[in-house]
């Protein structure tokens, strides 16, 4: 209740595992009680310090002003929930997932995504189709091959750049990105992967190794980046610079901007260029780059020899890239004088299509976070015959709908295989305790034999069924380990519940275990609900013998202090 002052006796708590400081959210929740609405202008919070344990300012600042723990949805799909929704057909499971807190943020943005989808689809429908008799037959195939070449080149350059001598100072490279198309450059220095937004192409990642280079330019070399600008075409030749407007530029590039590492090296003193801006050294480098670009018009681009790299994946990618580059000449569209413009049109249309499909997926049920889990659970239910192939709930599914307080699959299998009918009421209720008792088991308790022997036999039956069900779930991709699944069944109170059902006093049964009395009471009271659910399931399948045994089991445990209305009278 609200109060004028809230007093903290300490700022540490035990969270079930260890002692720790209060989290910002926990402090805010408790200190928020200080101050009565309409009565107190401010609320007082006092933190009492015991002995020498005075919290330091950093701890207090983190607790009072720190970022609260982010709320996380605890919504989880269960087989019982899925089957009940499928049986009544009043609400689709997908709709239930949409209403969960985990989907709140995405569903909140749904109108905005729908608006974006409509706009992109409208733009795609209005997009001007390419009308070129030369390009139309095969430019789409040419685009696919070109994109694959660029992807392969990016992979290869990341490997080459990671080698100590892969791209060394003085090496001539061909730059091909959205700023510079097919231009020659000389490497001045390798540097760390520092992200440079100004000189980074759209296809560059932040992890690419970067290099300082001197680029040979002329008045035609640069091209401004525009939204939706097409990726550069694969390099088949070096740009021939205009001798009347030669210039150069020192900049940094990513390894993915390098299309070809050539065999050619230039003798330069990189430090003089980078640190002193030595005009003589720059002019020398510019002259040698110009000579290389001119000569390459006749002899072509001679790529460096990478045969020393023995990695199989690298050599396979290199071979595939060379084959694809050699295949480019067979495409008719390469004869079109407006290939660059038409290639850009194809690229912009592809980008629009990708965006439309991505937005379509975002606004559809396929984007739900829990949908893969739902699909996997549906596959499990089909294989175990809880639902038919057309998603009609079968008898097994109707039985599982009745089970809410225990593992619905294992308990349903026990009921329909008529395993429980083999035991007496006291033994049945004792075995059912493994589904509701949730405290941690010690290893010696897991390995210990149960008495009487019939209970040990019942445990083996449950384990056999659990293994079978766990394997089916694991087969369909659910993150369930068969061993962990078996450990989730806790037989720590089986003997206690059995003796209680055999009319032993509470004083006698509590001596059989180290479990706290409250936990014993809670387990037995929950068992009453489980017995009622099994009884209802027996009625559905017409098993009168099991129905009667479950009624008797309820009568055996519903007595004395465990089911007393009050401990005080």
C-alpha positions in Angstrom: 0.0 0.0 0.0 1.2 3.6 -0.5 3.0 5.2 2.4 4.8 8.5 3.1 8.1 6.8 3.5 9.6 3.5 2.2 12.5 2.0 4.2 15.0 -0.4 2.7 16.7 -2.6 5.3 19.3 -3.4 2.6 19.9 -3.4 -1.1 20.8 -7.0 -1.6 18.5 -10.0 -2.0 18.6 -13.7 -2.7 17.2 -14.6 -6.0 17.0 -18.4 -5.5 20.6 -18.9 -6.7 22.8 -16.3 -4.9 22.8 -12.9 -3.2 22.9 -9.9 -5.5 22.1 -6.2 -5.6 18.6 -5.1 -6.3 17.9 -4.5 -10.0 16.8 -1.0 -11.1 13.3 -2.3 -11.9 13.0 -4.0 -8.5 14.1 -0.8 -6.7 11.7 1.3 -8.8 8.8 -1.0 -8.0 9.3 -0.9 -4.2 10.4 2.7 -3.9 7.4 3.8 -6.0 5.2 3.1 -3.0 6.6 6.2 -1.3 4.2 9.2 -1.4 0.4 9.1 -1.0 -1.4 10.5 -4.0 -3.1 13.8 -3.1 -1.6 13.9 0.4 2.2 14.0 0.1 4.0 16.4 -2.3 7.0 14.0 -2.4 7.8 10.5 -1.1 10.8 9.6 1.1 13.0 6.6 0.5 15.4 5.6 3.2 18.1 3.0 2.7 19.3 1.6 6.1 22.9 0.5 6.3 23.8 -2.2 8.8 27.3 -2.0 10.3 30.1 -1.1 7.9 28.2 -2.3 4.8 27.6 1.1 3.3 26.9 0.9 -0.5 29.2 2.9 -2.7 27.9 5.7 -5.0 28.4 3.6 -8.1 26.2 0.8 -6.8 23.5 3.2 -5.8 23.7 5.1 -9.1 23.3 1.9 -11.0 20.4 0.7 -8.8 18.5 4.1 -8.8 19.3 5.4 -12.3 20.1 2.3 -14.2 18.1 0.9 -17.2 15.3 -1.3 -16.0 15.3 -4.9 -17.0 13.5 -5.3 -20.4 10.2 -7.0 -20.1 10.2 -10.3 -22.0 7.1 -12.2 -23.0 6.6 -15.5 -21.2 4.0 -16.7 -23.7 4.7 -20.2 -24.8 2.8 -22.5 -27.1 1.6 -25.8 -25.5 0.1 -28.8 -27.1 -3.0 -28.4 -24.9 -3.5 -24.8 -26.1 -3.1 -25.8 -29.8 -5.5 -28.7 -29.6 -8.2 -26.7 -27.7 -8.0 -23.9 -30.3 -8.2 -26.4 -33.2 -11.1 -28.2 -31.6 -13.3 -25.1 -31.1 -12.2 -23.3 -34.3 -13.3 -20.0 -32.8 -9.8 -18.6 -32.8 -6.8 -19.5 -35.0 -3.5 -20.3 -33.3 -1.9 -17.6 -35.4 -4.3 -15.0 -34.0 -3.5 -16.1 -30.5 0.2 -15.7 -31.2 -0.4 -12.2 -32.6 -2.1 -11.1 -29.3 0.9 -12.2 -27.2 3.2 -9.6 -25.7 6.1 -11.1 -27.8 4.4 -9.9 -31.0 3.2 -6.6 -29.6 5.9 -4.4 -31.1 5.7 -6.0 -34.6 1.9 -5.9 -34.6 2.0 -2.2 -33.5 4.0 -1.5 -36.7 1.7 -3.5 -38.9 -0.3 -0.5 -40.3 3.0 1.2 -41.2 4.3 -1.9 -42.9 1.0 -2.3 -44.8 1.2 1.3 -46.0 4.8 0.7 -47.2 3.8 -2.6 -48.9 1.0 -0.8 -50.8 3.4 2.0 -51.9 6.1 -0.5 -53.0 3.6 -2.7 -54.9 2.2 0.4 -56.6 5.7 1.5 -57.6 6.5 -2.0 -58.9 3.3 -2.1 -61.0 4.1 1.3 -62.4 7.7 0.5 -63.1 8.6 1.0 -66.8 9.5 -2.2 -68.5 12.7 -2.5 -70.4 12.1 -2.0 -74.1 15.4 -3.0 -75.9 15.5 -5.7 -78.5 19.2 -6.3 -77.8 18.9 -6.6 -74.0 15.5 -8.2 -73.5 16.4 -11.8 -74.4 19.1 -12.4 -71.8 19.8 -9.3 -69.6 18.2 -11.0 -66.6 20.5 -14.0 -66.9 23.4 -11.6 -67.3 22.3 -9.7 -64.1 22.2 -13.0 -62.2 25.7 -14.0 -63.4 27.1 -10.6 -62.6 25.7 -10.6 -59.1 27.2 -14.0 -58.5 30.6 -12.8 -59.7 30.5 -9.9 -57.3 29.5 -12.1 -54.4 32.3 -14.6 -55.2 34.8 -11.7 -55.5 33.8 -10.3 -52.1 34.4 -13.7 -50.5 37.8 -14.1 -52.3 38.9 -10.6 -51.4 38.1 -11.2 -47.7 40.4 -14.2 -47.7 43.2 -12.5 -49.7 43.0 -9.4 -47.5 43.4 -11.5 -44.3 46.8 -12.8 -45.6 49.9 -10.9 -44.4 51.2 -10.4 -48.0 47.9 -10.7 -49.9 47.5 -7.0 -50.7 50.8 -5.3 -49.9 51.8 -1.6 -50.4 52.8 -1.0 -54.0 50.4 -3.5 -55.5 48.2 -2.3 -58.3 44.5 -3.1 -57.9 41.4 -2.4 -59.8 38.7 -0.6 -57.9 35.0 -1.2 -58.8 32.3 0.2 -56.5 29.5 2.8 -56.7 32.0 5.7 -56.6 34.8 4.4 -58.9 34.2 2.1 -61.8 37.0 -0.1 -63.1 39.8 2.4 -62.1 43.4 1.5 -61.4 44.9 2.3 -58.0 48.0 1.5 -56.0 47.9 0.3 -52.4 49.7 2.6 -50.0 48.9 1.0 -46.6 46.7 -1.6 -45.0 44.8 -0.4 -42.0 42.3 -1.7 -39.4 38.6 -2.3 -40.2 37.4 1.3 -39.4 34.0 2.1 -40.8 34.1 5.0 -43.1 30.6 6.0 -44.3 31.9 8.5 -46.8 33.9 6.0 -48.8 32.0 2.8 -48.3 30.0 1.3 -51.0 26.5 -0.2 -50.4 27.8 -3.8 -50.6 30.6 -3.2 -48.0 30.4 -4.6 -44.5 31.8 -3.1 -41.4 34.2 -6.1 -40.9 36.0 -5.7 -44.3 39.7 -4.9 -44.0 40.5 -1.4 -45.3 43.3 0.0 -47.3 44.7 3.5 -48.1 45.1 3.7 -51.9 46.0 6.3 -54.5 43.4 6.1 -57.3 44.0 7.2 -60.9 41.1 9.4 -62.0 40.0 11.7 -64.7 36.9 13.9 -65.2 34.8 10.9 -66.1 35.9 8.5 -63.3 33.6 9.4 -60.4 29.9 8.7 -60.2 27.6 9.9 -57.4 25.8 7.4 -55.3 22.0 7.5 -55.7 19.3 5.6 -53.9 18.9 2.3 -55.7 22.1 2.8 -57.8 23.0 -0.5 -59.5 26.0 -2.4 -58.4 29.0 -2.2 -60.6 29.3 -4.5 -63.6 32.0 -7.2 -63.3 35.4 -5.9 -64.4 36.5 -7.1 -67.9 38.8 -4.1 -68.6 40.4 -1.2 -67.0 39.0 2.3 -67.6 41.1 4.2 -70.1 41.8 7.6 -68.5 41.6 10.8 -70.4 45.2 12.1 -70.6 44.0 15.7 -70.7 42.3 15.6 -67.3 44.4 13.2 -65.3 44.2 13.5 -61.5 44.5 11.3 -58.5 42.9 10.9 -55.1 44.2 9.3 -51.8 41.4 7.6 -50.0 40.5 4.5 -48.0 38.6 1.6 -49.5 37.3 -1.8 -48.2 38.6 -5.1 -49.5 35.2 -5.7 -51.1 35.7 -2.6 -53.3 38.7 -4.3 -55.0 37.7 -6.2 -58.1 41.1 -7.5 -59.1 44.5 -7.7 -57.5 46.9 -7.5 -60.4 50.4 -9.0 -60.9 51.8 -5.5 -61.3 53.6 -3.7 -58.5 54.9 -0.1 -58.4 58.0 1.1 -56.6 56.8 3.9 -54.3 57.6 5.2 -50.8 54.2 5.1 -49.2 55.2 7.2 -46.2 56.2 10.1 -48.4 52.8 10.1 -50.0 50.7 9.6 -46.9 52.6 11.7 -44.4 54.4 14.3 -46.4 52.1 14.6 -49.4 55.3 14.5 -51.5 54.3 15.8 -54.9 57.3 14.2 -56.7 56.4 10.8 -55.3 52.7 11.3 -56.2 53.6 12.3 -59.7 55.8 9.2 -60.0 53.0 6.9 -58.9 50.5 8.7 -61.2 52.8 8.2 -64.2 53.2 4.5 -63.5 49.5 4.0 -63.0 48.8 5.8 -66.2 51.3 3.6 -68.0 49.6 0.4 -66.6 46.1 1.6 -67.5 47.2 2.3 -71.1 49.1 -1.0 -71.6 46.2 -3.0 -70.1 44.0 -1.8 -73.0 46.0 -4.1 -75.2 47.1 -7.0 -73.0 44.1 -7.1 -70.7 44.1 -7.5 -66.9 46.6 -10.0 -65.6 45.4 -11.1 -62.1 47.9 -12.1 -59.4 48.6 -15.8 -59.1 46.8 -17.3 -56.0 47.9 -20.9 -56.5 49.8 -20.7 -53.2 46.6 -20.6 -51.3 45.8 -24.2 -50.8 42.4 -23.9 -49.2 40.0 -25.9 -51.3 37.0 -23.6 -50.8 39.0 -20.6 -52.0 40.3 -22.4 -55.1 36.8 -23.7 -56.0 35.4 -20.1 -55.7 38.2 -18.7 -57.7 37.7 -21.3 -60.5 33.9 -20.6 -60.5 34.5 -16.8 -60.7 36.9 -17.2 -63.7 34.4 -19.4 -65.5 31.5 -17.0 -65.0 33.7 -14.0 -66.1 34.6 -15.9 -69.3 30.9 -16.6 -70.0 29.9 -13.0 -70.0 30.8 -12.5 -73.6 28.2 -15.0 -74.8 25.3 -12.7 -73.7 23.7 -10.6 -76.4 23.1 -7.7 -74.0 26.8 -7.0 -73.8 26.5 -5.6 -77.4 24.0 -2.9 -76.3 25.5 0.6 -76.1 23.1 1.5 -73.3 24.0 -1.6 -71.2 24.8 0.4 -68.0 21.5 2.2 -68.1 19.5 -1.0 -68.8 21.4 -2.9 -66.2 20.4 -0.2 -63.7 16.7 -0.6 -64.6 16.9 -4.3 -64.0 18.6 -3.8 -60.7 16.0 -1.2 -59.5 13.2 -3.6 -60.5 14.9 -6.5 -58.6 15.3 -4.3 -55.5 11.6 -3.3 -55.7 10.5 -7.0 -56.0 12.7 -8.0 -53.0 11.3 -5.2 -50.9 7.7 -6.1 -51.8 8.3 -9.8 -51.0 10.0 -8.9 -47.7 7.1 -6.6 -46.7 4.6 -9.2 -47.8 6.3 -11.7 -45.5 6.4 -9.1 -42.7 2.7 -8.4 -42.7 1.8 -12.1 -43.1 1.5 -14.8 -40.4 4.8 -16.2 -41.7 6.6 -13.4 -39.7 5.4 -14.5 -36.3 8.2 -15.3 -34.0 6.5 -18.5 -32.6 5.3 -19.7 -36.0 8.2 -22.2 -36.5 7.5 -23.6 -33.1 3.8 -24.0 -33.9 4.6 -25.7 -37.2 6.9 -28.2 -35.5 4.4 -29.0 -32.8 1.7 -29.5 -35.4 4.0 -32.1 -37.1 4.5 -33.8 -33.7 0.7 -34.0 -33.2 0.2 -35.4 -36.6 2.8 -38.2 -36.2 1.4 -39.2 -32.8 -2.2 -39.2 -34.2 -3.5 -36.4 -32.1 -4.8 -34.7 -35.2 -5.4 -35.9 -38.7 -3.6 -34.8 -41.9 -6.4 -32.2 -42.4 -6.0 -31.0 -38.8 -9.1 -32.6 -37.4 -8.7 -33.3 -33.7 -8.8 -37.1 -33.0 -9.6 -39.0 -29.9 -6.1 -38.6 -28.6 -6.3 -34.9 -29.1 -9.7 -34.7 -27.2 -8.1 -36.5 -24.3 -5.0 -34.2 -24.3 -7.4 -31.2 -24.2 -8.5 -32.3 -20.7 -4.9 -32.3 -19.3 -3.8 -28.9 -18.0 -1.8 -29.6 -14.9 0.7 -32.1 -16.3 2.5 -33.1 -19.5 -0.4 -33.7 -21.8 1.4 -36.0 -24.3 2.8 -38.4 -21.8 -0.3 -38.6 -19.7 -2.5 -39.1 -22.8 -0.3 -41.9 -23.9 -0.5 -43.5 -20.5 -4.3 -43.3 -20.5 -4.9 -44.5 -24.0 -2.4 -47.4 -23.7 -4.3 -48.4 -20.6 -1.1 -48.4 -18.5 -2.6 -46.7 -15.5 -5.4 -49.3 -15.1 -2.7 -51.9 -14.2 -2.1 -50.2 -10.9 -4.1 -49.6 -7.7 -5.4 -46.1 -6.9 -2.7 -45.4 -4.3 0.0 -46.4 -6.9 -1.6 -44.3 -9.6 -1.7 -41.1 -7.6 1.9 -41.7 -6.4 3.1 -42.1 -10.0 1.2 -39.0 -11.1 3.2 -37.0 -8.6 6.2 -37.0 -11.0 4.2 -34.6 -13.2 3.4 -32.0 -10.6 6.4 -32.1 -8.2 8.8 -29.4 -9.4 11.6 -29.1 -6.9 15.2 -30.0 -7.8 16.2 -33.7 -7.5 19.5 -34.8 -6.2 21.4 -37.4 -8.3 21.1 -40.1 -5.7 17.3 -39.6 -5.6 17.0 -40.1 -9.4 19.0 -43.3 -9.2 17.3 -44.7 -6.1 14.8 -47.6 -6.5 11.2 -47.0 -5.6 9.3 -49.2 -3.2 7.0 -51.1 -3.6 8.4 -52.7 -6.8 5.2 -51.8 -8.7 6.1 -48.1 -8.4 9.5 -48.9 -10.0 7.7 -50.7 -12.8 5.5 -47.7 -13.3 8.5 -45.3 -13.5 10.0 -47.5 -16.3 6.7 -47.4 -18.2 6.7 -43.5 -18.0 10.3 -43.3 -19.0 9.7 -45.6 -22.1 6.8 -43.4 -23.2 8.7 -40.2 -22.5 11.7 -41.4 -24.6 9.4 -42.2 -27.5 7.7 -38.8 -27.4 11.0 -36.9 -26.9 12.5 -38.6 -30.0 9.5 -37.6 -32.1 9.7 -34.0 -30.9 13.5 -33.9 -31.5 12.9 -35.4 -35.0 10.7 -32.5 -35.9 13.2 -29.8 -34.8 11.9 -28.9 -31.3 14.8 -28.0 -29.0 14.2 -30.9 -26.7 16.9 -33.3 -25.6 15.6 -36.8 -24.7 17.8 -36.9 -21.6 16.7 -33.5 -20.4 13.1 -34.4 -21.1 13.4 -37.5 -18.9 14.9 -35.5 -16.1 11.9 -33.2 -16.1 9.8 -35.9 -14.5 10.5 -35.7 -10.8 9.9 -38.9 -8.8 11.1 -37.3 -5.5 7.7 -37.5 -3.7 6.4 -40.8 -5.2 6.9 -42.8 -2.0 5.6 -39.9 0.2 2.4 -39.6 -1.8 2.0 -43.4 -1.9 2.2 -43.6 1.9 -0.1 -40.7 2.3 -2.6 -42.5 0.0 -2.2 -45.6 2.2 -3.6 -43.5 5.1 -0.3 -42.7 6.9 -0.3 -39.6 9.0 1.4 -36.4 7.7 3.9 -36.6 10.6 4.9 -40.1 9.3 5.2 -39.3 5.6 7.2 -36.1 6.1 9.9 -38.1 7.8 10.5 -40.0 4.4 11.9 -36.9 2.7 13.9 -33.7 3.2 11.4 -31.8 1.1 9.7 -29.0 3.1 6.2 -29.6 4.4 4.7 -26.8 2.3 6.1 -28.3 -0.9 4.5 -31.7 0.1 1.1 -30.1 0.7 1.3 -28.1 -2.6 2.2 -31.3 -4.5 -0.7 -33.3 -3.1 -3.2 -30.5 -3.6 -2.1 -30.2 -7.3 -2.5 -34.0 -7.6 -6.2 -33.6 -6.9 -6.5 -31.5 -10.0 -4.5 -34.0 -12.1 -6.6 -36.9 -10.8 -9.7 -35.0 -11.8 -8.4 -34.4 -15.3 -7.4 -38.1 -15.7 -10.9 -39.1 -14.5 -12.5 -36.8 -17.1 -10.2 -38.3 -19.8 -11.3 -41.8 -18.7 -14.9 -40.8 -19.1 -14.3 -39.5 -22.7 -12.7 -42.8 -23.8 -15.3 -44.9 -21.9 -12.8 -46.5 -19.5 -15.0 -47.1 -16.5 -12.4 -49.0 -14.5 -9.9 -46.1 -14.7 -12.7 -43.6 -14.0 -13.5 -45.5 -10.7 -9.9 -45.8 -9.7 -9.3 -42.0 -10.2 -12.3 -41.3 -8.0 -10.9 -43.6 -5.3 -7.5 -42.0 -5.7 -9.0 -38.5 -5.1 -10.7 -39.8 -2.0 -7.5 -41.3 -0.7 -5.5 -38.1 -0.8 -8.3 -35.6 0.2 -8.0 -35.8 3.9 -6.5 -34.4 7.1 -4.2 -31.3 7.3 -3.4 -31.3 3.5 -6.9 -30.3 2.6 -7.9 -28.5 5.7 -9.7 -25.2 5.0 -7.6 -23.4 7.5 -4.7 -24.3 9.8 -6.1 -22.2 12.7 -9.6 -23.8 13.2 
